[in-house]
Amino acid sequence: MNTNEVALVTGANKGIGREIARQLADHGFTVYIGARDASRGEAAAAELAGDVRFVQLDVTDAESVGAAVKSIEADSGRLDILVNNAGIADEWGVDLVDMTAEHLRTTYEVNVFGVATVTSACIPLLRKSPNARVVNMSSSLGSLTRLSDFGTAQSSHQMLAYSSSKAALNALTVLYAAALRADGIKVNAATPGLVPTDLNTAAEFPRGSRTVADGAVAPVYLATLPVDGPTGVSRGPGANDSIPW
């Protein structure tokens, strides 16, 4: 069995996910970079210092997820940290009133169903850890409190698929947190803030000035919580900040 703490970060070959992987490796953890594209995932793992390994993982493919979990189990025997970082925003240039269920379905496959698929598959390995932590990458755009205040930027963006998917992810977070408390598994949501990444590529959407290191603050904080740390909470963009559900 691996003597280091073991982490899996989905969608970690670039952007904030890659930075989360880098920082967790700097903490001395064994970090698995989960990515769909083998060449990009292997390149990212090779570029980062520490015990960083690539595992092929497509969050929308249950067989791919199952194979990745089996590989981690064979290598390391358990999982201490799961960061559900993979996410998409696929509605640029489409007005909210013109969006269809298909627009939502594409986004939900990654942002909601993918998180449920990966988390469910990882629970047996997380139960083997003395201090398991699950971090779901959320957004202020999924805050019902912010969305229901029509004067906020979150409401004005009118991102039906992305915002509703992150609101659903928040619900998954608190439900998993309640269900897994007895196992000692902490499940929390992290909001990275507005970081220029491939996700927010639309010209009409503000890309922000925060760095990927800034965006990694909240998820890394939650990923490194002690045994007596909180569960079912939302944190970010800073470690001590919180976004209302």
matplotlib code that plots the C-alpha trace (Angstrom):
import matplotlib.pyplot as plt

x = [0.0, 1.1, 2.5, 1.7, -1.8, -3.4, -5.3, -7.3, -8.0, -10.3, -9.8, -6.3, -4.2, -4.7, -6.0, -7.0, -7.1, -3.4, -2.6, -4.5, -2.5, 0.7, 0.0, -1.1, 2.1, 4.0, 2.3, 3.9, 0.8, 0.7, -1.5, -3.4, -4.1, -7.4, -7.8, -9.6, -6.7, -3.8, -1.1, -2.1, -2.5, 0.8, 2.5, 1.0, 2.1, 5.6, 5.9, 4.9, 7.3, 6.7, 4.8, 2.3, 0.8, -1.6, -4.8, -7.1, -10.5, -13.6, -16.2, -19.0, -18.0, -18.7, -16.4, -13.5, -14.1, -14.3, -11.0, -9.3, -10.5, -9.3, -5.9, -5.6, -6.6, -4.0, -1.3, -2.1, -4.8, -6.9, -7.9, -7.6, -8.7, -11.0, -11.3, -14.1, -12.7, -13.8, -16.4, -17.7, -19.7, -21.3, -23.8, -21.9, -23.8, -27.2, -29.8, -31.4, -34.9, -33.6, -31.8, -33.2, -33.0, -30.1, -28.0, -28.6, -28.0, -24.5, -23.5, -25.1, -23.3, -20.0, -20.9, -23.5, -23.7, -20.0, -19.5, -22.0, -20.3, -16.8, -17.8, -19.9, -17.0, -14.5, -16.4, -15.1, -11.5, -12.3, -13.7, -10.2, -8.7, -8.5, -9.2, -11.0, -12.0, -14.1, -14.0, -16.5, -15.6, -18.6, -19.2, -21.0, -23.0, -24.7, -25.7, -29.5, -29.0, -27.0, -29.2, -32.4, -31.1, -31.7, -29.2, -26.2, -23.7, -24.5, -28.2, -27.3, -25.1, -28.2, -26.3, -29.1, -27.2, -24.0, -25.7, -28.3, -25.7, -23.7, -26.8, -27.4, -23.8, -24.2, -27.2, -25.1, -22.4, -24.6, -26.4, -23.2, -21.8, -24.8, -24.7, -21.0, -20.5, -20.7, -17.8, -15.7, -15.7, -15.9, -17.6, -17.3, -17.7, -15.0, -15.5, -12.3, -13.5, -13.2, -10.0, -9.2, -9.3, -10.5, -13.9, -14.8, -13.8, -16.7, -15.9, -19.0, -18.1, -15.5, -12.5, -11.2, -7.7, -7.2, -4.4, -4.8, -2.9, -5.6, -8.2, -6.6, -6.6, -10.1, -10.0, -6.5, -7.6, -10.6, -8.5, -6.0, -8.5, -7.6, -9.7, -11.8, -12.4, -15.9, -18.1, -21.0, -19.7, -18.9, -15.6, -14.0, -12.5, -10.3, -9.8, -11.9, -14.5, -17.8, -20.4, -24.1, -25.9]
y = [0.0, 3.5, 5.2, 8.7, 10.2, 9.5, 12.0, 11.9, 15.1, 14.9, 17.1, 17.8, 18.1, 21.9, 25.0, 25.0, 21.2, 21.0, 23.6, 21.7, 18.5, 20.5, 21.9, 18.5, 16.9, 19.7, 18.5, 15.1, 13.3, 10.8, 12.5, 10.9, 13.2, 12.1, 13.1, 11.9, 12.6, 10.3, 12.4, 15.5, 13.7, 12.0, 15.3, 17.1, 14.3, 14.4, 18.1, 18.2, 17.5, 14.8, 11.6, 12.5, 9.8, 9.8, 7.8, 7.8, 8.9, 10.2, 11.3, 10.7, 7.0, 4.7, 2.0, 4.4, 5.6, 2.0, 1.1, 4.2, 3.3, -0.3, 1.1, 3.3, 0.5, -1.8, 0.9, 2.5, 0.5, 3.4, 7.0, 9.9, 12.8, 13.1, 16.4, 16.5, 19.3, 18.3, 20.7, 22.4, 25.4, 24.8, 27.5, 30.5, 32.6, 31.0, 33.1, 31.5, 31.5, 29.7, 26.9, 23.4, 20.3, 19.1, 22.1, 21.2, 17.5, 18.1, 20.2, 17.9, 14.9, 16.3, 18.7, 16.6, 13.0, 12.8, 13.8, 11.2, 8.5, 9.3, 9.8, 6.6, 4.6, 6.0, 5.5, 2.0, 3.4, 6.5, 4.3, 2.7, 6.1, 7.3, 10.9, 10.9, 14.2, 14.9, 18.3, 19.3, 22.3, 24.6, 28.3, 31.4, 31.0, 28.0, 29.9, 30.1, 33.0, 35.0, 33.9, 34.9, 38.4, 39.9, 42.7, 40.3, 39.5, 35.8, 36.5, 38.8, 36.2, 34.0, 30.7, 28.3, 25.1, 25.9, 27.7, 25.0, 22.3, 23.9, 24.3, 20.6, 19.9, 21.9, 19.6, 16.5, 17.9, 18.4, 15.1, 13.1, 14.9, 13.8, 10.2, 9.7, 11.3, 8.0, 6.8, 9.8, 11.1, 14.8, 16.3, 20.0, 22.5, 24.8, 28.0, 29.1, 32.6, 34.0, 32.6, 32.9, 29.3, 27.4, 27.1, 30.8, 31.5, 33.6, 37.1, 38.4, 36.7, 38.4, 36.2, 37.7, 38.5, 35.7, 33.2, 29.4, 29.5, 31.8, 29.5, 26.5, 28.1, 26.9, 23.4, 22.7, 24.0, 21.6, 18.7, 19.0, 19.3, 17.6, 14.7, 17.2, 19.5, 20.5, 18.7, 19.9, 23.4, 25.8, 27.6, 30.1, 32.0, 32.3, 29.5, 31.4, 32.7, 31.1, 31.3, 31.0, 27.9]
z = [0.0, -0.8, 2.3, 1.0, 1.0, -2.3, -4.4, -7.6, -9.5, -12.5, -15.5, -14.2, -17.4, -17.6, -15.8, -12.2, -12.1, -13.0, -10.4, -7.7, -8.7, -8.5, -5.1, -3.7, -5.0, -3.2, 0.0, -0.6, -1.8, -4.6, -7.1, -10.0, -12.9, -14.4, -18.1, -21.2, -23.5, -22.8, -24.4, -22.6, -19.3, -19.6, -20.5, -17.5, -15.1, -16.6, -16.2, -12.5, -9.7, -7.1, -7.3, -10.0, -12.2, -15.1, -15.2, -18.2, -17.0, -18.9, -16.3, -18.8, -19.3, -16.4, -17.8, -18.0, -14.5, -13.2, -14.9, -13.4, -9.9, -10.3, -11.4, -8.4, -6.1, -7.6, -7.3, -4.0, -2.2, -1.2, -1.9, 0.6, -1.6, -4.6, -6.3, -8.8, -10.9, -14.5, -15.8, -18.9, -19.9, -23.3, -23.9, -25.3, -27.8, -27.0, -25.2, -22.1, -23.6, -26.7, -24.8, -25.0, -22.8, -25.0, -24.0, -20.4, -21.0, -22.4, -19.5, -16.9, -18.3, -17.0, -14.2, -12.4, -13.7, -14.1, -10.5, -9.3, -11.4, -10.1, -6.5, -6.4, -7.9, -5.5, -2.3, -1.5, -1.8, 0.2, 3.0, 3.3, 4.2, 7.9, 6.7, 3.3, 1.7, -1.4, -3.0, -5.6, -7.8, -7.7, -8.6, -7.4, -10.6, -8.9, -5.7, -5.5, -3.1, -5.6, -8.6, -6.9, -6.3, -9.8, -9.2, -9.0, -11.7, -11.2, -12.2, -15.1, -16.8, -17.3, -17.9, -17.6, -18.1, -16.2, -13.3, -12.8, -13.1, -10.3, -8.2, -8.6, -7.8, -4.5, -3.7, -4.4, -2.1, 0.9, 0.4, 0.0, 3.1, 5.2, 3.8, 4.3, 7.7, 9.4, 7.3, 8.3, 4.7, 4.3, 1.2, 0.5, -2.3, -3.5, -5.5, -7.3, -8.4, -11.8, -13.4, -17.1, -18.3, -21.4, -19.7, -19.9, -23.5, -24.7, -25.6, -23.8, -20.5, -18.1, -17.8, -14.6, -13.4, -10.8, -11.5, -11.4, -8.1, -6.7, -8.0, -6.3, -2.8, -1.7, -3.3, -1.9, 1.6, 1.6, 0.2, 3.1, 5.9, 9.2, 10.6, 12.6, 9.6, 8.4, 6.0, 3.9, 3.6, 0.7, 0.7, -1.7, -3.4, -0.3, 2.2, 4.8, 2.3, 1.7, -1.1, 0.1, -1.2]

ax = plt.figure().add_subplot(projection="3d")
ax.plot(x, y, z, "-o")
ax.set_aspect("equal")
plt.show()
